C-alpha cells in the first residue's frame, strides 16, 4: 500500500505540473536541467554547509522513514503489558526476562529490562525521562535539517532566476523571440525552488514531527504500563489506566475484556485464600 508521504508528493506533482501542461506548457520548457541542478544541488550544498556530514548522511534514512514508517499495534502492546503483569504477580518480576527479550519495540524492551534489574520506580522514571529527552533531541535535529532545506530551496530558485536574467540581458539586441524564451526559462528556477520547498522538504519535516509525536505518545503509554507493573498494580488496574490512551470507540471493547480479567483475578484470589486456609487448618491426630 502506498504511503501517505509518497501519495502526497505524487499528488503535488500531478496537480501543479499537470496544470502547467493543461495550460499548454511543454515538458521541454519545464524540465530544464540547469535550473533543476541549481535548485537541488544548491539546496543540498547549503544544507551541508549549515550542518555536519553526519546529519546530512541521514537524509536517505529520513526519506525512508517518512515514506515507510514502522507501525506498532497499540492493542497488541496493551495485551503484552497485561500478560507480563499477570506473569509478574504469579511468578515474580525476575521471571519476565525471557519474555521481555522477545519484545520487538526497543523502548519497551529496554524499560522492562531496566525494571527487571531491580531499580526503584523513581529511578526508572528518571531513566525513561532522559531516554525520551534524548530521542526528542535527535528527532528535532533531523526535523530542523529538513526545515533548513525548505528555507534554502526558494532562495536557490531566485539565484537561478537572476542568473537566467543576466544571461538574457547579455543577449540584448538579438531576436525578441529568443529573449522571451530566455526570460521564461529564467523563471523556471524560481518555480522549482518554491515547488521543492513546499511539496518535498517542508512536508517531509512536518511528517517527521508527526511521527515523533506519535512515537512519544506510544512510549509514554508503555512507560505508564511498566511503572504500574513495578509498583504492584493488578492487571485490571493497569488496563483501566492504559484504556484512557485509546479512542472512546475502542474503550468499550477494552472494558468488556476488563470484566473478564477482573473475574479471573477474583477466582485466583479465592483459590489463594482457600489454599491458605487449608494450610492453616490444624492437623488431626488419630488416637488409637
C-alpha positions as CSV (number, residue, x, y, z in Angstrom):
1,X,0.0,0.0,0.0
2,X,1.4,3.4,-1.0
3,X,2.3,5.6,2.0
4,X,0.6,8.9,2.6
5,X,4.0,10.7,2.2
6,X,4.6,9.3,-1.3
7,X,1.0,9.8,-2.2
8,X,1.1,13.4,-1.2
9,X,4.3,14.1,-3.2
10,X,2.9,12.4,-6.3
11,X,-0.4,14.3,-5.9
12,X,1.5,17.5,-5.7
13,X,3.5,16.8,-8.9
14,X,0.3,15.8,-10.7
15,X,-1.7,18.8,-9.5
16,X,0.9,21.5,-10.2
17,X,2.8,20.2,-13.1
18,X,-0.4,18.7,-14.7
19,X,-2.0,22.2,-14.5
20,X,1.1,23.6,-16.3
21,X,0.7,21.1,-19.1
22,X,-3.0,21.6,-19.2
23,X,-2.4,25.3,-20.0
24,X,-0.4,24.3,-23.0
25,X,3.1,24.2,-21.4
26,X,5.6,21.8,-22.8
27,X,7.9,19.4,-20.8
28,X,11.0,20.9,-22.6
29,X,10.2,24.3,-21.1
30,X,9.6,23.0,-17.6
31,X,12.3,20.3,-17.1
32,X,15.4,22.4,-17.7
33,X,18.4,20.6,-16.2
34,X,20.4,23.8,-15.4
35,X,17.5,25.2,-13.4
36,X,16.9,21.9,-11.6
37,X,20.6,21.5,-10.9
38,X,20.9,25.0,-9.4
39,X,17.9,24.4,-7.1
40,X,18.5,20.9,-5.9
41,X,22.3,21.0,-6.0
42,X,22.5,24.4,-4.3
43,X,20.0,23.4,-1.6
44,X,21.9,20.3,-0.7
45,X,25.2,22.3,-0.7
46,X,23.7,24.9,1.6
47,X,22.4,22.0,3.8
48,X,25.9,20.5,4.1
49,X,27.3,23.9,4.9
50,X,24.8,24.6,7.7
51,X,25.2,21.2,9.4
52,X,27.5,18.3,9.7
53,X,28.2,15.4,7.3
54,X,26.8,13.1,10.0
55,X,23.4,14.8,9.8
56,X,23.5,15.1,6.0
57,X,24.2,11.4,5.6
58,X,21.0,10.6,7.4
59,X,18.9,12.1,4.5
60,X,18.3,8.8,2.7
61,X,17.3,7.2,6.0
62,X,15.0,10.1,6.8
63,X,13.3,9.7,3.4
64,X,12.8,6.0,4.0
65,X,11.3,6.7,7.5
66,X,8.8,9.2,6.1
67,X,7.8,7.0,3.2
68,X,7.7,3.7,5.2
69,X,7.5,4.4,9.0
70,X,7.4,1.4,11.4
71,X,3.9,0.8,12.8
72,X,3.1,-0.7,16.1
73,X,-0.3,-2.2,17.2
74,X,-1.3,-0.4,20.4
75,X,-3.8,-3.1,21.3
76,X,-1.2,-5.8,20.9
77,X,1.2,-3.9,23.1
78,X,-1.6,-3.4,25.7
79,X,-2.2,-7.2,25.7
80,X,1.6,-7.8,26.1
81,X,1.8,-5.5,29.1
82,X,-1.3,-7.2,30.7
83,X,0.2,-10.6,30.1
84,X,3.6,-9.7,31.6
85,X,1.8,-8.0,34.6
86,X,0.0,-11.3,35.3
87,X,3.2,-13.3,35.0
88,X,5.0,-10.9,37.4
89,X,2.2,-11.2,40.0
90,X,2.3,-15.0,39.8
91,X,6.0,-15.8,39.4
92,X,7.8,-12.6,40.2
93,X,9.4,-9.8,38.1
94,X,12.6,-11.7,37.6
95,X,10.8,-14.4,35.6
96,X,9.9,-11.8,32.9
97,X,13.4,-11.6,31.3
98,X,13.0,-14.4,28.8
99,X,9.6,-13.0,27.6
100,X,10.9,-9.4,27.5
101,X,13.9,-10.3,25.3
102,X,11.4,-11.3,22.6
103,X,9.7,-7.9,22.5
104,X,10.2,-6.0,19.2
105,X,9.5,-2.5,20.4
106,X,13.0,-1.2,21.5
107,X,11.9,1.3,24.2
108,X,9.5,-1.2,25.7
109,X,12.2,-3.9,25.8
110,X,14.8,-1.6,27.3
111,X,12.5,-0.2,30.1
112,X,11.3,-3.7,31.0
113,X,15.0,-4.9,31.3
114,X,15.7,-1.8,33.5
115,X,12.8,-2.7,35.7
116,X,13.9,-6.4,36.0
117,X,17.4,-5.3,37.1
118,X,15.8,-4.2,40.4
119,X,15.8,-0.4,40.1
120,X,13.3,1.5,42.1
121,X,10.3,3.2,40.5
122,X,11.6,6.8,40.7
123,X,14.9,5.9,39.1
124,X,13.1,4.0,36.4
125,X,11.1,7.1,35.6
126,X,14.3,9.3,35.6
127,X,16.0,6.9,33.2
128,X,12.9,6.9,30.9
129,X,12.7,10.7,31.1
130,X,16.3,11.1,30.0
131,X,15.8,8.5,27.2
132,X,12.7,10.3,25.9
133,X,14.5,13.6,26.1
134,X,17.5,12.2,24.0
135,X,15.1,10.8,21.4
136,X,13.4,14.2,21.1
137,X,16.7,16.0,20.6
138,X,17.8,13.5,17.9
139,X,14.4,13.8,16.1
140,X,14.3,17.6,16.2
141,X,17.8,17.8,14.8
142,X,16.6,15.9,11.8
143,X,13.4,18.0,11.6
144,X,15.4,21.2,11.7
145,X,17.7,19.9,8.9
146,X,14.7,19.4,6.6
147,X,13.2,22.8,7.5
148,X,16.5,24.4,6.6
149,X,16.4,22.7,3.2
150,X,12.9,24.0,2.8
151,X,14.2,27.5,3.5
152,X,17.2,27.3,1.2
153,X,15.3,26.0,-1.8
154,X,13.3,29.1,-2.8
155,X,16.5,31.2,-2.4
156,X,18.3,28.9,-4.8
157,X,15.4,29.3,-7.2
158,X,15.8,33.1,-7.1
159,X,19.6,32.8,-7.7
160,X,18.8,30.6,-10.7
161,X,16.3,33.2,-12.0
162,X,18.8,36.1,-11.5
163,X,21.5,34.1,-13.4
164,X,19.0,33.5,-16.2
165,X,18.0,37.2,-16.4
166,X,21.7,38.2,-16.5
167,X,22.2,35.9,-19.5
168,X,19.0,37.3,-21.1
169,X,20.1,40.9,-20.8
170,X,23.6,40.0,-22.0
171,X,21.9,38.8,-25.2
172,X,20.0,42.0,-25.7
173,X,19.6,43.1,-29.3
174,X,19.1,39.6,-30.6
175,X,15.8,38.1,-31.8
176,X,13.0,39.1,-29.5
177,X,11.5,35.6,-29.5
178,X,14.8,34.3,-28.2
179,X,14.9,36.9,-25.4
180,X,11.3,36.0,-24.4
181,X,12.3,32.3,-24.4
182,X,15.3,33.1,-22.1
183,X,13.1,35.1,-19.7
184,X,10.6,32.3,-19.4
185,X,13.5,29.8,-18.8
186,X,14.9,32.1,-16.1
187,X,11.7,31.9,-14.0
188,X,11.6,28.1,-14.2
189,X,14.3,28.1,-11.5
190,X,12.1,30.1,-9.1
191,X,9.2,27.6,-9.8
192,X,11.4,24.6,-9.0
193,X,12.8,26.3,-5.8
194,X,9.3,27.0,-4.4
195,X,8.0,23.7,-5.6
196,X,10.7,21.6,-3.9
197,X,10.3,23.6,-0.7
198,X,6.6,23.3,-0.4
199,X,6.0,19.8,-1.9
200,X,9.1,18.0,-0.7
201,X,11.3,19.5,2.1
202,X,8.8,21.2,4.4
203,X,6.1,18.5,4.2
204,X,8.8,15.9,5.0
205,X,9.8,17.9,8.0
206,X,6.2,18.0,9.1
207,X,5.9,14.3,8.6
208,X,8.9,13.6,10.8
209,X,7.3,15.9,13.5
210,X,4.0,13.9,13.2
211,X,5.9,10.6,13.6
212,X,7.8,12.0,16.6
213,X,4.6,13.0,18.3
214,X,3.1,9.6,17.7
215,X,6.2,7.8,19.0
216,X,6.3,9.9,22.2
217,X,2.6,9.1,22.9
218,X,3.3,5.4,22.4
219,X,6.4,5.5,24.6
220,X,4.6,7.3,27.4
221,X,1.8,4.7,27.1
222,X,4.3,1.9,27.5
223,X,6.1,3.6,30.4
224,X,2.9,4.0,32.3
225,X,2.2,0.3,31.9
226,X,5.7,-0.7,33.1
227,X,5.6,1.7,36.0
228,X,2.3,0.2,37.1
229,X,3.7,-3.3,37.0
230,X,6.6,-2.3,39.1
231,X,4.5,-0.7,41.8
232,X,2.4,-3.9,42.0
233,X,-0.9,-2.8,40.3
234,X,-3.2,-5.7,39.3
235,X,-3.7,-6.4,35.6
236,X,-7.3,-4.9,35.8
237,X,-6.0,-1.7,37.3
238,X,-3.3,-1.4,34.7
239,X,-5.8,-1.9,31.9
240,X,-8.1,0.8,33.4
241,X,-5.1,3.2,33.5
242,X,-4.0,2.5,29.9
243,X,-7.5,2.4,28.4
244,X,-7.6,6.2,28.6
245,X,-5.0,6.3,25.8
246,X,-7.5,4.7,23.3
247,X,-10.3,6.5,21.5
248,X,-13.8,6.2,23.1
249,X,-14.9,3.9,20.3
250,X,-12.3,1.3,21.4
251,X,-12.6,1.8,25.1
252,X,-15.9,-0.1,25.2
253,X,-14.2,-3.2,23.9
254,X,-11.4,-2.8,26.4
255,X,-14.0,-2.6,29.3
256,X,-15.5,-5.9,28.2
257,X,-12.1,-7.5,28.3
258,X,-11.6,-5.8,31.7
259,X,-14.6,-7.7,33.2
260,X,-13.0,-11.0,32.2
261,X,-9.7,-10.0,33.7
262,X,-11.4,-9.0,37.0
263,X,-13.3,-12.3,37.1
264,X,-10.0,-14.2,36.7
265,X,-8.4,-12.1,39.4
266,X,-11.3,-12.9,41.8
267,X,-11.0,-16.6,41.0
268,X,-7.3,-16.6,41.6
269,X,-7.8,-14.7,44.9
270,X,-10.4,-17.2,46.0
271,X,-8.2,-20.1,45.2
272,X,-5.3,-18.5,47.0
273,X,-7.4,-17.9,50.1
274,X,-8.6,-21.5,50.1
275,X,-5.1,-22.7,49.8
276,X,-4.0,-20.6,52.8
277,X,-7.0,-21.7,54.9
278,X,-6.2,-25.3,54.1
279,X,-2.6,-24.9,55.1
280,X,-3.7,-23.2,58.4
281,X,-6.0,-25.9,59.4
282,X,-4.7,-27.9,62.4
283,X,-3.7,-31.4,61.7
284,X,-6.0,-34.1,63.3
285,X,-4.1,-36.7,65.2
286,X,-5.7,-40.1,65.3
287,X,-5.6,-41.7,68.7
288,X,-5.8,-45.4,68.8
